[in-house]
Structure formats: structure tokens, C-alpha cells
């Protein structure tokens, strides 16, 4: 099978493992490189961008990396992303078969450049592909609640951010030849928010690194490592964006259940929100501590306000850890109530009632984790990459 020359436009270097989007791009690029495809990843290197600065080139796991000098801050809304997009557009080379942009990274500028290029050899232009892991515009709207209630930030600033994001992310999604959505919910958002033609949107679910199911011995060792008192029930929460991920809902739910007499502890990681009674914040954690955080819990708890399809849910399921989440997580693999717990509406009352019932039967909760692993935690990045490649080849046959 003929190898392809593929460029990914990413938010971070492929070695970055903590950021969900960058981790997915890194995993896919490695899978494709191992299969003999020539893969290149463009990513921003933040800092000053004075005259004479050039892109930094290297390799990582057989993947070519191109670091693009990018300002960390800008007067204009989404200025760094716009600057990055323009620089990447100028760096694209004619040897490419496929150019893949992700959300606002790359955006309309890279897409338009790819569509103007002549592909050599092969004829035609590189296939332009946009992968949406959730709409940046929806992330922006959810985060508005955390902005100071001033005219500049809450009203004028939000309007400006929305306007520029519609042009950057929405423009790319409308003009690209192929859109990949990570869930049916994101596909519907692309249609309703950015008015993308449904015929160009393809749903391909993300993969996950397969893991061995957590054993009861590993559960006990992780609890000992973290100093969890005997008899305490544990929920784990992991998220860099605590408001969007619903940490406040998780805190209030734990407080409510503790008042009901349940010895419950929430392990919170990935952010610097303060600890309080019933909540222990671990901040940014190492891979080993992250594994202990997940293995020590009775359930992974993510009452999120918006996701495309959270990778962390698949990661928890890969270890056979039961998941409790909201309908807004858009978990479209598996069956709610059998493979994971989906709570609607996304309120403290509803989560309290669901967890109160679930925690009554530890054996059934454990069995739910094992069922969830089979449906949510075994889809590989290799399978995802193969579906991407099949789509790329179909798209290229129509552009030649």
C-alpha cells in the first residue's frame, strides 16, 4: 500500500502527554509513522518571535517535528493561534499529501494554503482535513461564567473572542474538504454552529492505550500509597479546566453525601484548586501518581459541562474503573446504566442520588467497570489511525 506524506498541526510537541488533544495527535502520528508513512507535526514554540527566528526541526519516534516560533500573548483575541496558523501556512511544503488541522490550531489560514498548493509528485493539492475534538466556541461559551463581570472581559472581550474564533476555527471547518468529528454530538455542533455540510463530516471515535484491568490488589496498594483511611469511599477527578470539567459540582456532591454519613473522599488532580474537607487536591501529578489516583478510586467522577468525548473517560475505562459522568460528556460508546453511569440533569441533586445508589453495591460498581472496559477501553489508536488513513485515501482520490 502506497505510503502517504502527512502533516499534523498540533497544539504541543508530540512528546507532550498531559494535554488530551496533543496526546491524541502524538499517538496517531506514531501509529502512522510505524506503518511507513512520512509524518510531520507542526507545533508552537512559545516565546519572542523577533526577526531571524526560524522553525526548529527534529524527530520524535520516527515523526518529524517542526517547532514554530509563536508569541505567548497578543493584543488581539486568539492572536497567538492566528500567528501560529500564518507561520505554519508559510512553512507547508509541496511534498505533502494530507494536511490535518485541529480545532483552532491551524484553522482557516492553513486550510486555505493547503487548498492553493500543487502537490508534487501526484498532482492536485494536498487533502485538507479538520479534526474537531469539541468546538472551541462551545468551550469559550462555558468558560464565560468564570470571567470577571466587567464590560471589557464579560461583554466586549467575549464578543471579540467569539468573533475571531468563528473566523479561525469555523472558517477552517467550513472550507476544509474533510471534517472529522470525535463524536456525533460534535458533528451536530459543526452543522448547527458553523453550518458545515453534513456530507463532509465523518465521525471517528478516539482510541486509547490498552491496559490490563485493575486488580483488587492494585486497588488496595494504590489506596495505601495515597494514605486512604480504611472504609473510605473514593472518587477521582482529573481536569485542567476545573469549572468546565465540573469540579464545583463534584465538590458539592461530595459534601452532600458526607452529610448523609458516607465516608467519601474526592481526589482532585490536574489543577490547583484548594483542598477542603472531603476533597484532597494533588495538583499536577506524575504518571505514577496519576495511575495511583485512578487505581485507588471506587469510581472516576467527571460531572463535566461540555466535552466532545473525553479521553480521560476512555483511559479510566481501559483500567476497568467505573465512570460516573454527565450527559454533556457525550460518551457515545457503551451503554449508560450498564457500562457507565450517565447522570441527567448535571446537578448536585442528580449526582448525589446516582452516587448514593451506586455506592451501596461495591460489587456491582466493580462489575460495571469491567463491562465498561470492554466497550469504552479497548478501542486502540491503531484502529483509529487506520480509519483516518482510509478516509485520507478516499479524499485524495477525489482531489487528484
N, C-alpha and C positions, 0 to 999 in steps of 0.2 A: 504494500500500500504506500502510495507516494507521501513523503513527509511534507509537512507544512511549515511555513515561517510565520510565527505568531508573535504579536506584541500585546502585552497586557499593560494597561495604565492603572497603577495601583496607588493606594494611599501611604504605603510604607514599603521598606525594603523587604524582600522575601524571607529574610531571617526573622522578622518580627512575628511572634507567636501570640501576643496578648490581644491584638486587635482582630476582631472577628473577620472583617472584610479582607484585611491583608493576609490573614491566615488561610482563608479560602483560596485567594489568588495564588498564594505561595504553594499550597497543596496541589492545585490544578496544574500550575506551571511545571512542577516537579514531575507529576504523572505524565504530562505530555512530552517533556524532555526525555524521560526514561524510555518512552516509546519511539524515540528517534526524531522527534520534531524539534526544530530550532526555535527556542522560546526566549523572548526578551521581555524584561519587566522594567518599565519606566516608573520611577517613584520620586517624590520631592525630598530634597536635602535642604532643610530649613536653615536660614541664616541670611547674611547680607548677600545681595546679588549685584555687586559692582561690576564695572566693565572688566572684561578679560576672564571672568569666571566661566568655566566650561563644565560640561557634564562629566560626572565621574563614572567610569566604566569598570566592571568587574564581573565575576561569576559566582554563582551560589548553587550547589547541587546540580550542575550542568545547565543552569539557567543563566543567560547573560543579564546583567543588571546595569541600568543606566540611571544614576542619581542626577536629578535635575535641580540646579540651584533655585530656590524658591524663598521669597520673603515670608517671615513668620506672621507678620501683621501688615495691615493695609488700611488706608483711609476708606477705601471702597468696600461695600459688602461683598464677601466672598472674593476679595482681592487676591489672596494667595492662591486660591483654586483657579481663578481666571488666569493669573500669571503662569502658573504651572501648565495649564492647558495650552496656552500660546507657545510656551517653550517646547513642550512635547510635540506640538504640531510642526514646529520647525525642525525637530530632530528626527522625525519619521523618515525612514529610508525606503527606497523603491524596491528593496528585496522582500518586502512583507506581503504575505498572502492574506492575513487577517489582523485587524486592529480591534482590540477589545477594551472598551472604556467601562468604568464602574461608577454609577451614581454621578455625583458632581465632579469626581476626579476625572479629568479629561474633558468630558462634556462636549458641547456643540463644536468648540474650536477644533478638537482632534478629529471628530467625525467629519466635519466639512473638508479638512485637509486630506483625510484618507479617501474621500469620495472624489477628490480632484486629482489624485495621484495616478500615474501609469505604473502598473505592476510589471516588473521585469525580473526573470522571464515569465511568460504565462499570458500576458495580455490582460486587458481590463484593468480594474482598480482593486485595491485590497478590499476585502469584505469588511464592512464596518459593523461592529456588534456592540450593543449596550447591555450590560448586566445590571439589573436593579435588585438590590437586597433589601428593599424597603425604600419608599420615596423620601429623599432628603426634605422635601416640602412638608411631609407629614411629621418627620422628626422635629422640624422647625416649629410647627404649629403646637405640638405637645409641649415643647420646651418654653413656649411663650409665657406660660404660667409662672416660671421661675424668674422672669425678668423684673427689674425694678419698675414700679408703676410711674414712670416718667414719660413725658411726650417723646423725648429723644429715643429712648430704648423700647418702650412698650408700643408706641404708636408709629412714629416716623421711622424708627430703626427697624421695626418688624416689617413694615410695608416695603422698605428698601430691600431688606434681606429676601423677602418673598419675591419681589420683582426680579432681582438678579438671579435667584435660584431657578425661577421659572425659565429664564433665558439660558442659563448654563446647563442645568440638568434636563429641564423639559425640552429645550431646543435640541439637545443631543438625542433624546428618546424619540422625538418626532421625526428627525431627519435620518436616523440610522436605518440600515436595511433590515437588521435582525435585532429584536429585543428579547432578552432572556429574563424572565421573572422567576424569583425563587419560590413563589407560591401563587396560587390562584387569586389570593387577595391582592397581591401586588399587581397582577395582571389587570384586575378590575380597577385598581387605582390608576394605572397607566392609561386606561381607557377614559375614566371619568375625570381625572385631574389634568392630564397632559394631552388628552384626545389623540392617543396613539392608535393607529389602525390595528384592530384585534388580530387581523390576519398575519401581522408581523411579530406578534408576541408569542413566545414559546415558554411554557412552564417547565423548568428543570430544577428539581429539588437538590439542595446541597448534600454533599456527602459528609462523612465523619471518619475519624481514625478508629477502626475496630479495636475493641478492648475485650479483655476477659471479664466476665461478670464478677462483680464484687462478692466476696465470700463473707460469711459471718465472722470469720477470724479477722479478716481485714477491717471489717466494721468495728470490731472491738479494739484492734490495735490503733486505728485512727482516733477513736474516742480517748484512749489512754494518752496518745501523743498530744492531743489538744486539751487534756485535763478536764474532760466532761464528767461531771458527777454521776454516779450510778443512779439509774432510774430517770434521768433527764431525757426528755424527748428533744430532738434537734432538727431544725430546719436550716438549710443552707441557702444563701442568696449571693449572687455574683453579678456585679454590674458596674461599669464605669460611669454611667449616667443614672444616678440614683433616683431622680424624680421620674424620668421616663420609664425606668425599669420597675417603678412602684415600691421603692424601699419604704416610703412613708406608709403605704398600705400594709406592707409586711410588718412594720414596727407596731402599728395599731392593732393588727390582728393578733400578734404575739401577746401584746399587753392585755387584750380582751380575754384570750384563752388562759393566761396566767391568773387572771382574776376569777376564772372558772375553776381554779385549783389544779390546772395541768402544769406540771414542772417542765416548761418549754424554754428552749434557748434558740435564738436566731444567730447563726454565724454569718456575718456580713463581710464580703471581701470585694476588692476592686475599686474601692472609693475610700474617702477619708471622713465620712460621716461619723460623728462621735458615738461611742458606746453608751449604753444606758442599761437600766435593769432589764434583763431578759434579752439584751442584744449585745453581742461581742463583735466589734469591728476589728478586722485583721489588716485592713489597708491593702496595698499592693502585695501580692504573695508570690513566692517562688512556685515552680511546678510541683515540687514535693508538698508544699503546704496547701496548694490548690487541690492536689489529689486527696490529702487528708481531710480538707474541708468538705469535699464531696463524699468521701467514703464514710465519714463519721455521722452523716445525717440520716434521719428517718425518711426525709423527702426533700427534694430540691424545690424551692418555692420562688416563683417568678410571677408576681401579680402585675405584669407589665402593662403600660398604657398604649404601646404600639410597637410592633415588630413586623418585619417581613416574614420571617420564620427563624426564630432564634437558634443559632448554632449551639449555644450552651445547653439547650434542652436536648439536642441530639447527643451532645457529649455526656450529659448525665445519664441518658438512656443507654448509652454504649456500655456503661458500668452497671447496668440493671438497677439504677437508682430511680425510685418512683418520682414523678414530676407532678407538681401542682402549679397550674398556671391559669392565665385569663384567656377569654375568647379573643382578646386583642393580640395575643401572641401568634395567632394564625398557624397553629400546629395542624398541618393537613395530612400528616402520615399517622397511621394508627387510629384507634377508636376511642373517643373520650368516654370515660367511665370504666373502660376495660384496660386500656394500655397507659392511660394517664388521667389525671383529674383536671377537667376544664371547668372553671368557675365563672358563671354569669349571674348577675352583673359583676363587674370588677369593683366590688365594695368590701369594706371591712366586715360587714354583717355576713355577706355571702361566703367570703373566705373563712370566716370563723366557723360557720355552720359546716362547711365542707371538711375542714381540717378536724373539727371536733368529732365528726363521724369517722373519718379515715383513721385517726389515731387510736380509735377504740379497738381496732383489729390489726395489730402489727404484722401478723402472718399474711393477711390479705394484701396489706400495703407492700410487703416484700414480694409477693407473687405478682402484683401489678408491675413492679419494677422489672421482673423477669419477662413479663409479656411485652412491656414497653421496649425492652431491648430488641426483641425480635422484629418489631415494626418500625421503631424510630432510631435504633442504634446500630444497625448493621449495614446501612447503605454506604458504600465506600466512595472515596474521592475518585478512584479509578473508574467506577461506574459513571459518576458524574462527568468525568473528563471524556469518556467515550461518547456520551450523549452530546456534549459540546462539539466534539470533533465531527460527528455525523452531521450535525446541523451546519457546521462550517463548510463541509464539503458540498452539501446541498446548496448552500448560499453561493459558494464560489462557482458552481456550475451555471448559475443564472447570471453572474456578472462578467463571465469571460466572453 
